[in-house]
Amino acid sequence: MRERSINLLSACFGAAFLAGCGMGNVSPSTASQAGGRAAASTLFSTARPAPQVRGGYHVLYDFSNKKEQDPTGAEPASGLLDIDGTFYGTTIEGVDGGYGAVFSVTPSGKANLIYAFKGPPSDGEMPMAGLIEVNGALYGTTFNGGRSDNGIVFKISLPSGIETVLYSFKGRPDGAMPRAGLTEVNGMLYGTTITAGANGLGAVFKITTSGHESVLYSFKSNAIDGYTPYAGLVNVKGTLFGTTLVGGIAGNGTVFKVTTSGKEKPIYSFQDAPDGAKPYAGLIEVNGALYGTTVGGGTYGEGSVFTVTTSGKTERVLHSFVMSKKDGIQPVASLLELKDSLYGTTTLGGTYSEGTIFKIPTAGGSDCVVHSFGAYLDGIEPQAGLTNVAGTLYGTTEFGGTGSGDGTVFSLAADGC
């Protein structure tokens, strides 16, 4: 159901999110650890005719949380992982309002349920992040679920679809509520949690592929450090870079770096407008520079695209989003670089006020709206970034489509504008 899921634009930020938005319980509870279990990948398979082809935009697949309509889950908030021409992703909800799912979909629109989460205490609940592939297996996180209902790290073997709960977060001083996915560096997995850690303000953690976890860094509430990291990490020559939603000198969030041994340093604090504010998304690295988005700030207070050096000494706003039919607003997803251009999504704005796909030169300047969401049978409110395969962009919308309005998978030619 639309009102059940995380919708950043109507949700709170930071600590208020946890108190007021009903997305999980961080209180410990006694329960047993989950082992492996068989997936439902062989039970359900479905393909539908594509309902929309418009200006190069193509709805490949529509989600519905009704079993008789669609067994693959509902409300995808994450992007897609391409493995040999098949895309893998997660949905916040499962079948008939379940605990979430992992699915696959082909470019022709044939979808399969890979795994349906069972919920706490034995399994995860509400996977909000994308997946990574390591040695033929999928790895990811769930926001809630596990023994303490603080989220889990999981592994899914392919092609069997067997799921294993690698780790259940315990809450303070351990991490809790991982909103982002994982980053692999030399066989070790790294990630963030939006809360808990030693100070209750979020953490960076590492975990082996066999499930041995430790907290690398706990964020602090001081005038320099940021806290509440919603986004994951990007590896640049062995150093991890990320963002915090709030904190820093002006309270508008930070860009930070952390070594694989746990030494952390905020390298940039977002200032007041016209600077960006509140980076919800993670970073990408292009030619030695970092690029990202903020959900707030910019000249008009509707978000920005920015670049910052890895030293943090130079930061520049490339584009400030403005409320209009020609521009999107409030980007919450990471960017994609392709042929000296940055592609991304906004959750709102555009012709129909339901979000956009935009393109902007890496050098900055005016953006071009490649697609406005919200036309008849279209997806709406994309929360995730884009995946490029041979010049075609693929992505998800959390809502909209022809099913029960529970989201879509779409494709779009990258040569628009």
C-alpha positions as CSV (number, residue, x, y, z in Angstrom):
1,M,0.0,0.0,0.0
2,R,1.3,3.4,-0.9
3,E,0.8,4.9,2.6
4,R,2.8,2.1,4.2
5,S,6.1,2.6,2.3
6,I,8.9,5.1,2.8
7,N,8.1,8.2,0.8
8,L,10.8,10.6,1.6
9,L,8.9,13.7,0.5
10,S,6.2,13.2,3.2
11,A,8.5,11.7,5.8
12,C,10.6,13.2,8.5
13,F,14.4,13.4,8.5
14,G,17.0,12.1,10.9
15,A,15.9,11.2,14.4
16,A,12.4,12.6,13.8
17,F,12.1,9.9,11.1
18,L,12.5,7.2,13.6
19,A,10.1,8.7,16.1
20,G,7.4,9.9,13.8
21,C,7.3,7.8,10.7
22,G,6.6,4.4,12.0
23,M,9.2,2.6,10.0
24,G,10.6,0.2,12.6
25,N,11.2,-0.7,16.2
26,V,14.7,-0.4,17.5
27,S,14.0,-2.0,20.8
28,P,15.7,-5.4,21.3
29,S,13.6,-8.5,21.4
30,T,14.5,-12.1,22.0
31,A,14.4,-14.4,19.0
32,S,16.4,-17.1,17.2
33,Q,18.7,-16.6,14.2
34,A,17.4,-17.5,10.7
35,G,19.2,-20.1,8.6
36,G,18.9,-20.7,4.9
37,R,15.5,-21.3,3.3
38,A,14.2,-22.2,-0.1
39,A,13.1,-19.3,-2.3
40,A,9.9,-19.1,-4.3
41,S,11.6,-18.5,-7.6
42,T,10.2,-21.6,-9.3
43,L,6.7,-20.9,-8.1
44,F,5.8,-17.7,-9.9
45,S,6.6,-16.2,-13.3
46,T,4.7,-13.5,-15.1
47,A,5.0,-11.3,-18.1
48,R,2.6,-8.7,-19.4
49,P,2.3,-6.6,-22.5
50,A,4.0,-3.2,-22.0
51,P,1.4,-0.6,-21.4
52,Q,3.4,2.4,-22.5
53,V,5.7,3.4,-25.2
54,R,6.1,7.2,-25.2
55,G,9.1,9.3,-26.3
56,G,11.5,6.4,-26.0
57,Y,10.1,5.6,-22.5
58,H,8.9,2.0,-22.1
59,V,7.2,0.5,-19.1
60,L,8.6,-3.1,-19.0
61,Y,6.8,-4.4,-15.9
62,D,4.0,-3.3,-13.4
63,F,4.0,-4.5,-9.8
64,S,0.9,-5.3,-7.7
65,N,0.8,-6.6,-4.2
66,K,-2.1,-8.9,-4.9
67,K,-1.1,-12.5,-5.4
68,E,-3.6,-13.2,-8.1
69,Q,-2.4,-10.3,-10.1
70,D,1.4,-10.3,-9.4
71,P,3.5,-12.6,-7.2
72,T,6.7,-10.5,-7.3
73,G,6.1,-8.0,-4.6
74,A,5.3,-4.2,-4.7
75,E,6.8,-0.8,-4.4
76,P,10.5,-1.0,-5.5
77,A,12.5,1.8,-3.9
78,S,15.9,0.5,-5.2
79,G,17.6,0.5,-8.5
80,L,18.4,-2.6,-10.7
81,L,21.5,-4.8,-10.8
82,D,22.3,-6.2,-14.2
83,I,23.8,-9.7,-14.3
84,D,24.2,-11.1,-17.8
85,G,21.2,-9.3,-19.2
86,T,18.8,-10.0,-16.3
87,F,18.0,-7.3,-13.8
88,Y,17.7,-8.0,-10.0
89,G,16.0,-5.7,-7.5
90,T,14.0,-5.5,-4.3
91,T,10.5,-4.4,-3.3
92,I,9.5,-2.9,0.0
93,E,6.4,-4.9,0.2
94,G,5.8,-8.6,-0.5
95,V,2.8,-10.4,-1.9
96,D,-0.4,-9.5,-0.1
97,G,1.3,-6.9,2.1
98,G,4.2,-9.2,3.0
99,Y,7.7,-8.4,4.2
100,G,9.3,-7.5,0.9
101,A,10.9,-9.5,-1.9
102,V,13.8,-9.9,-4.2
103,F,12.8,-10.2,-7.9
104,S,14.3,-10.5,-11.3
105,V,13.1,-9.1,-14.6
106,T,14.3,-9.4,-18.2
107,P,14.4,-6.5,-20.7
108,S,11.4,-8.1,-22.4
109,G,9.4,-7.7,-19.2
110,K,9.3,-11.3,-17.8
111,A,9.6,-11.2,-14.0
112,N,10.2,-13.8,-11.4
113,L,10.0,-13.9,-7.6
114,I,13.5,-14.9,-6.4
115,Y,12.8,-14.7,-2.6
116,A,10.0,-13.5,-0.3
117,F,11.1,-12.3,3.1
118,K,9.4,-13.8,6.1
119,G,9.9,-11.0,8.6
120,P,11.1,-10.9,12.2
121,P,12.4,-12.5,14.3
122,S,13.8,-15.1,11.9
123,D,14.1,-13.0,8.7
124,G,14.4,-9.5,7.3
125,E,11.7,-7.0,6.5
126,M,11.4,-4.1,4.0
127,P,14.5,-4.3,1.8
128,M,14.9,-0.7,0.6
129,A,18.3,-0.9,-1.0
130,G,19.7,-2.4,-4.1
131,L,21.8,-5.6,-4.4
132,I,25.4,-6.4,-5.2
133,E,26.8,-9.6,-6.7
134,V,29.9,-11.2,-5.2
135,N,31.1,-14.6,-6.5
136,G,27.7,-15.5,-8.0
137,A,25.6,-14.6,-5.0
138,L,23.4,-11.6,-4.2
139,Y,24.0,-9.6,-1.1
140,G,21.8,-6.9,0.4
141,T,20.2,-5.3,3.5
142,T,16.7,-5.0,5.0
143,F,15.6,-1.9,6.9
144,N,13.8,-3.9,9.6
145,G,13.5,-7.5,10.7
146,G,15.9,-9.9,12.2
147,R,16.3,-10.9,15.9
148,S,16.0,-7.3,17.2
149,D,14.0,-5.9,14.4
150,N,16.9,-3.6,13.5
151,G,17.5,-5.0,10.0
152,I,19.7,-7.6,8.5
153,V,22.4,-8.4,6.0
154,F,21.4,-11.3,3.7
155,K,22.8,-13.5,1.0
156,I,20.9,-15.1,-1.8
157,S,22.5,-17.9,-3.8
158,L,21.9,-18.1,-7.5
159,P,20.3,-19.8,-9.3
160,S,18.8,-21.7,-6.4
161,G,17.3,-18.7,-4.6
162,I,18.4,-20.0,-1.2
163,E,18.5,-17.1,1.3
164,T,20.8,-16.9,4.3
165,V,20.6,-14.3,7.1
166,L,24.2,-13.4,7.5
167,Y,23.7,-10.9,10.3
168,S,21.0,-9.3,12.4
169,F,21.7,-5.8,13.7
170,K,21.4,-5.5,17.5
171,G,21.0,-1.8,17.9
172,R,23.2,0.5,20.0
173,P,26.2,0.2,20.2
174,D,25.8,-1.9,17.0
175,G,24.2,-0.4,14.0
176,A,20.5,-0.4,13.2
177,M,18.2,0.2,10.2
178,P,20.4,0.0,7.1
179,R,18.7,2.1,4.4
180,A,21.5,1.6,1.9
181,G,23.1,-1.3,0.2
182,L,26.6,-2.7,0.4
183,T,29.9,-2.0,-1.2
184,E,32.5,-4.7,-1.7
185,V,36.2,-4.0,-1.3
186,N,38.7,-6.8,-1.5
187,G,36.1,-9.4,-0.5
188,M,34.8,-7.4,2.5
189,L,31.4,-5.8,2.5
190,Y,30.9,-2.2,3.9
191,G,27.7,-0.3,4.6
192,T,25.9,2.2,6.7
193,T,23.0,2.3,9.2
194,I,20.9,5.4,9.8
195,T,20.7,5.0,13.5
196,A,22.4,3.3,16.5
197,G,26.1,2.9,16.7
198,A,27.9,3.9,19.9
199,N,26.2,7.3,19.9
200,G,22.8,6.5,18.5
201,L,23.4,8.6,15.4
202,G,24.3,6.0,12.8
203,A,27.3,3.9,11.9
204,V,29.6,2.6,9.2
205,F,30.0,-1.2,9.4
206,K,31.9,-4.0,7.7
207,I,30.9,-7.6,7.4
208,T,32.5,-10.7,5.8
209,T,30.6,-12.8,3.3
210,S,30.3,-15.4,6.1
211,G,28.6,-13.0,8.5
212,H,31.3,-11.6,10.9
213,E,30.3,-8.0,11.5
214,S,31.9,-5.1,13.3
215,V,31.2,-1.3,13.5
216,L,34.0,0.7,11.8
217,Y,32.8,4.1,12.9
218,S,30.0,5.6,15.0
219,F,28.9,9.2,14.0
220,K,29.1,11.9,16.6
221,S,26.9,14.9,17.4
222,N,29.4,17.7,17.3
223,A,29.8,20.8,15.2
224,I,31.9,19.1,12.6
225,D,30.8,15.5,12.2
226,G,27.7,14.6,10.3
227,Y,25.2,11.9,11.3
228,T,22.3,9.8,10.0
229,P,23.8,8.3,6.8
230,Y,21.0,7.2,4.5
231,A,23.3,6.5,1.6
232,G,25.8,3.8,0.9
233,L,29.5,4.1,0.2
234,V,31.6,4.5,-2.9
235,N,35.1,3.1,-3.1
236,V,37.8,5.4,-4.5
237,K,41.2,3.8,-4.5
238,G,40.6,2.0,-1.3
239,T,39.0,4.8,0.6
240,L,35.3,4.9,1.2
241,F,33.3,8.1,0.6
242,G,29.7,8.8,1.7
243,T,27.1,11.4,2.8
244,T,25.2,12.1,6.0
245,L,21.7,13.6,5.8
246,V,22.2,16.0,8.7
247,G,25.0,17.4,10.9
248,G,28.1,19.2,9.9
249,I,28.9,22.9,10.5
250,A,25.6,24.2,9.2
251,G,23.5,21.1,10.1
252,N,22.7,20.5,6.4
253,G,24.7,17.3,6.1
254,T,28.2,16.3,5.1
255,V,30.4,14.4,2.7
256,F,32.8,12.2,4.6
257,K,35.6,9.7,4.0
258,V,36.4,6.6,6.0
259,T,39.3,4.2,5.7
260,T,38.8,0.5,5.7
261,S,40.4,0.5,9.2
262,G,37.7,3.0,10.5
263,K,39.4,6.4,10.4
264,E,36.7,8.9,9.5
265,K,36.9,12.5,8.4
266,P,34.2,14.9,7.3
267,I,35.6,16.6,4.1
268,Y,32.7,18.9,3.3
269,S,29.8,20.5,5.3
270,F,26.9,21.8,3.2
271,Q,26.2,25.4,3.9
272,D,23.0,27.5,3.6
273,A,21.5,28.3,0.2
274,P,22.5,28.5,-2.6
275,D,24.5,25.5,-1.5
276,G,22.8,22.1,-1.5
277,A,21.4,20.7,1.7
278,K,20.5,17.2,3.1
279,P,22.2,14.7,0.7
280,Y,19.9,11.6,0.9
281,A,21.8,9.8,-1.9
282,G,25.2,8.4,-2.2
283,L,28.1,9.6,-4.4
284,I,29.7,8.5,-7.7
285,E,33.2,9.1,-8.8
286,V,34.0,10.4,-12.3
287,N,37.6,11.2,-13.3
288,G,38.7,11.7,-9.7
289,A,35.8,13.9,-8.6
290,L,32.7,13.1,-6.6
291,Y,29.2,13.8,-7.8
292,G,25.9,13.7,-5.9
293,T,22.5,15.1,-5.2
294,T,20.8,16.9,-2.3
295,V,17.1,16.7,-1.6
296,G,17.0,20.3,-0.3
297,G,18.9,23.5,-0.7
298,G,20.2,24.9,-3.9
299,T,19.1,28.4,-5.1
300,Y,15.4,27.5,-4.8
301,G,15.3,25.1,-1.9
302,E,14.2,22.2,-4.1
303,G,17.5,20.2,-4.3
304,S,20.7,20.3,-6.3
305,V,23.3,18.4,-8.2
306,F,26.8,19.0,-6.9
307,T,30.4,18.0,-7.3
308,V,33.2,18.0,-4.7
309,T,36.8,17.0,-4.8
310,T,38.0,14.0,-2.8
311,S,39.9,16.4,-0.6
312,G,36.7,18.4,0.1
313,K,38.5,21.7,-0.6
314,T,36.4,22.5,-3.7
315,E,32.6,22.0,-3.9
316,R,30.3,23.4,-6.6
317,V,26.6,23.3,-7.3
318,L,26.1,22.2,-10.9
319,H,22.3,22.7,-11.0
320,S,19.6,24.0,-8.6
321,F,16.2,22.4,-9.2
322,V,13.2,24.7,-9.4
323,M,9.5,24.0,-9.1
324,S,8.2,24.2,-12.7
325,K,6.8,22.0,-15.4
326,K,10.2,22.1,-17.0
327,D,12.2,20.8,-14.1
328,G,12.1,18.1,-11.5
329,I,12.5,18.7,-7.8
330,Q,13.9,16.8,-4.8
331,P,16.3,14.2,-6.1
332,V,16.9,11.3,-3.6
333,A,18.9,8.9,-5.8
334,S,22.5,8.7,-6.9
335,L,23.6,9.7,-10.4
336,L,24.8,7.8,-13.4
337,E,27.5,9.1,-15.7
338,L,27.3,8.4,-19.4
339,K,29.3,10.1,-22.2
340,D,30.2,13.2,-20.1
341,S,26.6,13.6,-18.9
342,L,25.0,12.9,-15.5
343,Y,21.6,11.2,-15.5
344,G,19.3,11.0,-12.5
345,T,15.8,11.0,-11.1
346,T,13.7,13.4,-9.1
347,T,10.8,12.2,-7.0
348,L,8.6,15.2,-7.8
349,G,8.3,18.0,-10.3
350,G,8.1,17.8,-14.1
351,T,5.1,18.1,-16.4
352,Y,2.8,16.1,-14.1
353,S,4.5,16.8,-10.8
354,E,5.2,13.1,-10.3
355,G,9.0,13.1,-10.9
356,T,11.5,13.2,-13.7
357,I,14.5,11.7,-15.4
358,F,17.0,14.4,-16.0
359,K,20.3,14.9,-17.8
360,I,23.0,17.4,-17.0
361,P,26.6,17.9,-18.4
362,T,29.3,16.9,-15.9
363,A,30.6,20.4,-16.3
364,G,27.2,21.8,-15.0
365,G,24.6,24.1,-16.3
366,S,20.9,23.7,-17.2
367,D,19.4,20.3,-17.0
368,C,17.3,18.6,-19.6
369,V,14.2,16.7,-18.5
370,V,14.4,13.5,-20.5
371,H,11.1,12.2,-19.2
372,S,8.3,13.4,-16.9
373,F,6.5,10.7,-14.9
374,G,2.8,10.8,-14.3
375,A,1.1,10.3,-17.7
376,Y,-1.6,7.7,-18.0
377,L,-0.4,4.2,-16.9
378,D,3.0,5.6,-16.2
379,G,5.1,5.0,-13.1
380,I,5.5,7.8,-10.6
381,E,7.8,9.0,-7.9
382,P,11.1,7.2,-8.6
383,Q,13.2,6.7,-5.5
384,A,16.1,5.0,-7.2
385,G,18.9,5.8,-9.7
386,L,19.4,4.4,-13.2
387,T,21.3,1.5,-14.7
388,N,22.9,1.7,-18.1
389,V,23.1,-1.2,-20.5
390,A,24.5,-0.4,-24.0
391,G,23.0,3.1,-24.0
392,T,19.6,2.2,-22.6
393,L,18.6,3.3,-19.1
394,Y,16.7,1.1,-16.8
395,G,15.1,1.9,-13.5
396,T,12.1,1.6,-11.1
397,T,9.3,3.8,-9.8
398,E,7.9,3.1,-6.4
399,F,4.3,3.9,-7.4
400,G,2.1,4.0,-10.5
401,G,1.7,1.7,-13.3
402,T,-1.3,-0.4,-14.5
403,G,-1.5,-2.8,-11.6
404,S,-2.5,-1.5,-8.1
405,G,-0.3,1.5,-8.5
406,D,2.5,-0.4,-6.8
407,G,5.4,0.6,-9.1
408,T,7.1,-0.2,-12.3
409,V,10.3,-1.2,-14.1
410,F,11.0,1.0,-17.1
411,S,13.5,1.6,-19.8
412,L,14.5,4.7,-21.7
413,A,16.9,5.5,-24.5
414,A,19.7,7.6,-23.2
415,D,20.0,9.8,-26.2
416,G,17.0,12.0,-25.3
417,C,17.6,15.8,-25.3
